[in-house]
Amino acid sequence: MYKYDQYDQAIVDARVDEFRDQVRRRLAGQITEDQFKPLRLKNGLYLQLHAYMLRVAIPYGTLNGKQMRMLGHIARKYDRGYGHFTTRQNIQYNWIKLQDAPDILADLATVEMHAIQTSGESIRNLSSDQYAGAAADEIADPRPWAELLRQATTFHPEFSYLPRKFKIAVTAADEDRAAIRLHDIGLKLVRNAAGELGFEVYIGGGMGRTPFVAPLIRPFLPAANLFSYLEAALRVWNRNGRRDNIHKQRIKILVHDLGQEEFTRQVEAEWQHILGNASDVPLVEVERIATHFAPPPFETGLSDAIDRRDPDFALWVDQNVKPHKAPGYAIVNISLKPVGGIPGDVSAEQIDVIADLAERYSFDELRATHAQNIVLPHVRKRDLYELWTALADAGLATPNLDLISDIIACPGLDYCSLANARSIPVAQKIADRFADLGRQRELGELKLKISGCINACGHHHAGHIGILGVDRKGTENYQLLLGGSGAEDASLGKITGPGFNEDGIVDAVERVTDKYLAVRHEGERFLDTYRRVGFEPFKEAIYG
């Protein structure tokens, strides 16, 4: 994984000192909240319903045990003993005191972490495939390119004062685990007929108030020209994007208004102009960054056999363990979705356990996922049982990856000042309703996602089943959506009809799953069945 050089550390340390002075002036009343707001947002600090919330960056979801342990220390010392992993592969703390924020950033800086690019109108934390560098189906590790973009765009004037926030995701596999087509820019590493490395470039995706699936803007961009092409896209957006209406400022609106063909024409023209000014990052710098992502020293000659005599362990392996590119190794998913728990929440003690296990079993490497779980990317298969036992002792061995109880949910109205409705109680009630693991496995892959408002931090548009909380005349109301996907078959969910109260939405979800079981063909996922039979049979089942 990437290690700071003297420039990285100097940038982060200087930012801490700068923010410490800004907080001092705010607490002394020398600057107003309106003056302070853009300063704190540049450092990941939000003012929420009950307290300040700090969002910490985990670039492309990768961190080590020491960094993970620091996250536990912050939860224990400055929060209420837990953290919340988000859908942007970050972690946030919901009970921060303003006077403590500079000390937290200083602590983070000691382990090469920060809160830059986690909020405000700038490029947000770059995300990637949580299995990057380990996946059996990738053509190359996409994280060096994500790191390149992180370095090139941090504090770059063209990328720092944007009309709205901007999100980029990078992947390198046909199975899209990073939801690239629901980002402002999605990048997929590919090879052309000559075997040269490049990118498919998707621009104009996103969720929120006006969701769009990003169109393919360029089927092959030479990898060496990645930065200049993205700069061209940003210039076109900066030149033409709306700044008079906050709801129409995202690049997805511009792509939609201009149309795919005209937007592509403008980007290509701007790119040709930039190419003449040699703005791309030198390949020697790309090669330097790539050395930080060399594969760990995998052992050879390991057996692929797994002793499955313990049925509970076998169940966990079947559900939470994925293929690795190295023989004798596996990718382990740690679910942060126990029945009755809060999706994405993890205690300081559990954070410490995960850090210990990463150091012991996974070459000191961890991944945060956009589905609010944790991955140990490089585990020997012969260590799986011992690892599972330790996870079970810590309450971290729930075998429900990609099942209906593996719910993505934003913090909702329990914490967020933007929310219209609570997400957490709905997620807990649905998990309780489907608590029987046999029932969950009968339903199979079913991705359920909940947002407490139209901003869609819970990715409800991309759920096979999505739930959106709205305010209906002062009452929390929940709309049900069907048919979304954030994968390579990206699609947006469709609202079924009138909304429900908290208990009613749980009943509606159950009616949907009952209908699925009644009409599915053998081997079909929920999404497959929905796409085959269409919307109406499910709507009839919901509303009778």
N, C-alpha and C positions, 0 to 999 in steps of 0.2 A: 504494500500500500504506500501511498505517497507520504514522504517525509518533508517537513519544512526545511528550506534553506534559510540563510540569514535574512533574505529579503522578505520571505513569508512571515518570519517571526517578528521582524521589525515593523511590518505593516500592522500586524495584529496587536502588538504591544503599544504602538502609537495610537491605535484606535481606542484601546482601553483607557489610556491617559486622557485622551480627548473627551471621551464620554464621562469619565470621572469628574472632569471640570464642568461639563454640561449639567450633570446631576447636581453637583454642588451649587451651581447658580440657580437651578430650579428650586431646590430645597430652601435656598436663601431668599427666594422671591425676586431674584434679579431678572428672570425671564418668565414669561407667562406660559400657560399650558399650550396655547396656540403656537407659540414660538418653539416650545420644547417638543411638541408632537412629531414633527418631521425628523428631529434629531434622534429621538428614542426609537422611532420606527426603523431608522437606518441601522439600529443595533438590536433589532428583534424584540423590542419591548412594546407590548400592547397594554392599554388600560381596559380591563374587562369588567364584568358585572361586580365582582367582589374584591378584586385586587389586580395588580399588574401580572401579566403573563409574559414569560420570556420564552422565545422559540430559539433553540440552538441548532445550528446547521450541522448536518452530517452529509457532506458532499458525496453524491452517488451512493449513499447508504452505507459506506464502508468505515469501520472503526476497529480499534484494537482493544484488548482487555484493559489496559491502563486508562484509555479514554472512557470506556464503559464504566469503569470503577469511579472515575471522576463524576460521571452523570449520577451515580448513586450517591456520592458525597454531596452533590448539590441538592438532590432530593431530600437528603437527611438533614442537612444544615440550614438550607434556605427555604425549603418548601414544607410540605406536610408528609414527607416520607415516601413520595412516589413521583413518577414522571409519566407523561402521556406521549406515546409514539404516534406520529401523524401520518397522513396520506402523502406527504412529500418527503418521506424518509428522514424526517427531523424528530426531535423530541422537544416537548414544551412543558413548562412548569406553570401551574395556574395560581400560585399563592405567593408571589414574589413581592417583597417590600422594595420600594424605589431606592432607598438608601443602600440596599444590599446589591443592587444590580451591577455596579462597577466591580465589586469584589468577586461576583460570580464570573464576569467576563475575564477578570484577571486570573482566576482559578482555571478557567477553560484554556486560557492562553498558555498555561504551563504544560498542557498536553496537546498542543497544536489544534485547538478548537476555538470557535468563535460563534457569533450570531449574525454575522454579515450576510446579506442577501436572503434573509428569512422573512422580510416584510418590506413594505414601502413599494414605490413605483419604480422597480428595478428588476433585473433578472433575479429570479428566486433560486434557491438551492437546486443545482442540477441533479436530476435523478437518473437512475439507470436500472438495468436488470439486476435484481437481488442475487441472481446466480452467476453474475459476470465473473469470468475467470475460472469457473468451476463447471459450467453447464456443458453437457455432452453435445448440445445442438448448436453452439455458437461458432462462428467462423473466426472470431478473434475476441480478445477482451476489449469491451467498449470503454472501460473506465479511463485509460490514458487520454482518450479524446474528450471525455467529460472533464477530466482534470485540466486539460489544455484550455477548454472553453472557460472553465472557472477562473483560471489565472488570467486569461486574455481579456475577460469581460469585467473583472472586479475593478471598480473605480475608473473604468474606461468611459470617457465622456459620452460616447455614442450610446452606451448601454446603461448609464447611471441616471439619466433624467428623462424617463420614458413617459408616454401618456398614461400607461397603466402597468401593473405587474406583468411579468413575462416569464413563461415557464418552458424549459427545454428538457427533453428526455432522450437518452441514447441507448440503443440496444444493438445486438449483433446476432440474433437468432430469429428463425421464422416464427417461433412461438413468442408472441409479444407479451412479456411479463412486465413491461414498463408503461403500457397504455400510451404509446408514442403518438397515436392519431388523435388523442384528446389533449394535446399540448399545443401551445403557440407554435413551437417548432419541435417536430419529432424526427429523429435521425436513426436510420437503420444501416449498420455496416453491411456491405455486400461486396461481391467481386464481379467484375465484368467478364466478358468472354475471353479476354486476354489474361485473366487472373489478377488484375490490378484491384487494389483495395479502394473502395469509395463508399458513398452514402446515397441511399434513397432519402430524399428530403421532403417532408410533409410540413406544410405551414397552414395555420388558421384553424386549428382545433381548440377545443376548450369546453368547459361546462358552464355553470353559473346561470345567469338570467336568460341568455341566448346560446344554447349549446350547439356546437358544430363538430362534425368529424372532419379532420384536416384532409384536404385533397393532396395528392402527390404532385409536387411542384417540379421536382427534378428526379428522374429515375436513376441517374448516376452522376454524382459529383465526385471528382477526384479527391481523395482524402487530403492531399496536400493543400487544397483550396478551401477547406472547411471554414476557416475563420472569415475569409474575404466574402464568401457567399452569404454567411449569416449577417455580416456587416451590411451587405447590400440589401438584404431583406429588412433589416432594422432601419436603414436609411429611407427605404420606400415607405415604411410605416410612419416614421417620424415626420416625413414630408407630407403625407396624405391623411394620417390618422386624425380622428376627431379628438379635439381637446375641449370642446364646449359642452360635452355631455358624458358624464362618467359611465353611463350604461352603454355607450357606443365607442369607447376608446380602445378596446382590445383589438389586436391585429386580426382576429377572426372576423370582426365586423367589416374591416377593410377588404379582406379577401372575398367575403360574401358580396359586398357592394360592387367591387370592381369586377368580380368573376375570376375564376381560376386562370383563364387564358390571359386576361389583361394584367393581372397581378404578376403572373409569371413573366410576361414580356417586360414589365418595368424592372423586376428584380434582375433579370438577365442583362438588361441594358446597363443598370447601375453596376452590376458585377464586372462587366467588361471595362467600365471606367475605373473601378477600384483595382482591377488586375494590373492596369497600366502603372499604378502607384506602388506595386509590390507590397501590399499590406498584409500578406499571409505570414503566419508564424513560421520561422525557419525550421526546416526539417530536423536540423540538429537539436532544436529544442524539443520537438516531438519525440525524438529518440531518447533524449535525456529523461523526459517524463516517463516514457515507456519502461525504462529500467527499474522504476519503482514498483512496477506491476509484474515483475517476473514471477513465474509460478513458484510456489514453495517447494522444498526438496521432498517430493513425494517418494515414498518407498516403492521399490519394485518387487514383483513376485508375490504380492499379497493375494490372498484368497478372496473371491467374491461371495463366498458362502456366508449365510447369516443363520444362526441357530434360532429357530422360530418356535421352540417348544413352549415358551410362555405365551399364552394366547393374547394377553393384554399387550405385551411387547410386540407381537406379530401384527396386531391391529395398528399400533402406532407406526410401525415401519411401513405398512401398506399405505397409510394415510399421509404421514408427515415426512417421509424420507424419499428423496428424488435422486435420479441417476447422476453420477459424476463422470467427468471425462477421463479420470485416471482410474485404472483397474484397482479394485480393492478399497476404493473410497466412495463416500456418499455425501449428499447434501442434506443437512438436517434442518427442518423448519420447527421453530419453537413457537407454539401458539400462545398468544396473549389474550385468548378468548375463552376462558373457562366459563362454564354455565353459571350465570348469576354475576359474573364479573363485568367490568367496564371495558369495552374493546380498546385495546392499545395501552391500557394502564398497566404499570409494573412497579412493584415496591422497590425501595432502595435495597432491601435484603435480596430480592430476586435479581436485581441488576448485578449485585456483587457475585451471586452464584453464576450467572451467565458469563460474567467476565472470567471467573475462575475456570469454567468449563471451556471457554474459547482458548484460553492459554494452554490448557491441558490437552485438549482433543482436536483443535482446529487451527494449528499454527498461529495462534494468537490473532485470529481474525473473526470479525462479526459483520453482519449486514442487517440494517433496518430495512423493512419492506414497505412498499406503498400500501399494502394491505394491513399494516399495523401489527406485524409480527416480527420475529427475529430469526435470522439464519446463521447457522454455523456451516460455512461453505465447504470445509475440507476435513471430513471425519473418516477415519479408517473403519471399515465395516466390522472389524473384529472388536472395536470399541463401542459399538452402538448400544449393546445391552447395558454396559456399565454407565454410559452417558444417560440412557433412558432412566435408569434407576435414580440417578442424581437429580434429573429433571422432575421425576415423579415426587421425590422427597420435597422439592421446592414448589410444588403445585404448578409445574410448567410442562406437563406431559399430556395435555389434552389432545387426543388424536382426531382433530376436526378440520384440518387444512382443506379449504375450498368447499366445505360443507355448509349447510344453512346456518349453523351457529358460529361460523367464522365470519362474523358480521363486521363490515367497515362502518364506523359511525363517528361523526364529529362530536365535539363536546356539547353542542346544542345549548339550549337555554339554561342549563345548569351552570354554565360558565360564560358563554359568549354574549357580548353586548349586541351583536348583529342578529342573533337567532330569533326566530318566531315561535319555536316549539322545542321541547326537549327531545333529544335523541337517545340518551342513555337508558331511560326506563323502558322505552320501546324495544331497544336491542335486548335488554335483559328479559323482558316478557316473551319475546319471540324465542330466545334461547331456552327459556324455561319450558315453553310449549313444546319445543322439539328436542328436549333434553335427552331422550332415549337415543343412544348412539346407533342402535340398529335401524331405527327409523331414519336417522340422518343419512346413513350409508345407503339405505334403500332409495332415497331421493337422489343420491349421487351429487355430482358437482352442481352447486347452486349458489351463486354469488349474490348475496343480499347486502344492499348498501343504503345507509340512512343519512340524510342531511336535515339539520334543524332550520335551514332557510335556503333561499334561492341561490345563495353563493356556492352551494354544492361542494363544501369541503368534505362531505361524506361520499361524493361521487355517485349520487343516486341515479343520475342519468345513465351511468354505465353499469348498473346492476342488472343481472338477470331478473331480479325483483328489486325495484328501487322504492324508497319511501321518502317523501318530502314533507317536512313539517311546515305548515303555514298558519297565519293568524286569521281566524275567521270570526270577525266581530268580537275580538277579545278572547276567543277560545282557541286552544290548540287543536289543530285539525291536520289530518295526515292523508296526503294523496298517495295512491299506489300506482307505480309504473311497472311495465313489463317489457322485456325484450332488449334491454341494453347490454352492451359488452364493451370492455376496454381492451380486449385482446386483438389479435391480428384480424379478426372478423368484426371490427369495431362497429357499433351501432348505438343509437340513442333510444332509451326506453320511452314508451308511450303511456300517457296518463289514462287510466282505465275509466275514470268517471268521478262522481262526487266522492269527497273525502270521508274520513272516519275519525272517531275519537280514539283515544289510546288503546282501549280494549278492542274496539271494532277493527282496527288495522291488523291486530294480531289474528283475529278471526278471518279477516279477508286473506291474509297470507296463507292460512291453513286451507281455505277453500281453493286457492290457486294450486297449492301443492297436491291436494286431493284430485283435482281435475287432471293435473299432469300425470299422476299415477294411473288414472283411468284411461288415458288416451295415448300414452307413449308407446312407441315401438321398442323392441328389445335393443338395448345398447344406446338408446338416445339419452342425451343430457336434457335437462329442462329447456335450455335455450334451443336445442335442436327441435324438440317437440313444439315449442311455441312458434318457431319459424315455419314448421310444416303445417300445423293446423290453423295458425293465424290467431288474431286478436279476439274475435267474437266468442269462441267457446269459453275462453277464460272470463271475459266480461260477463257472460251469462251466468257462469258459476259464481262469480263474486256478488252480483246484484240480484240474481234469481229472476 
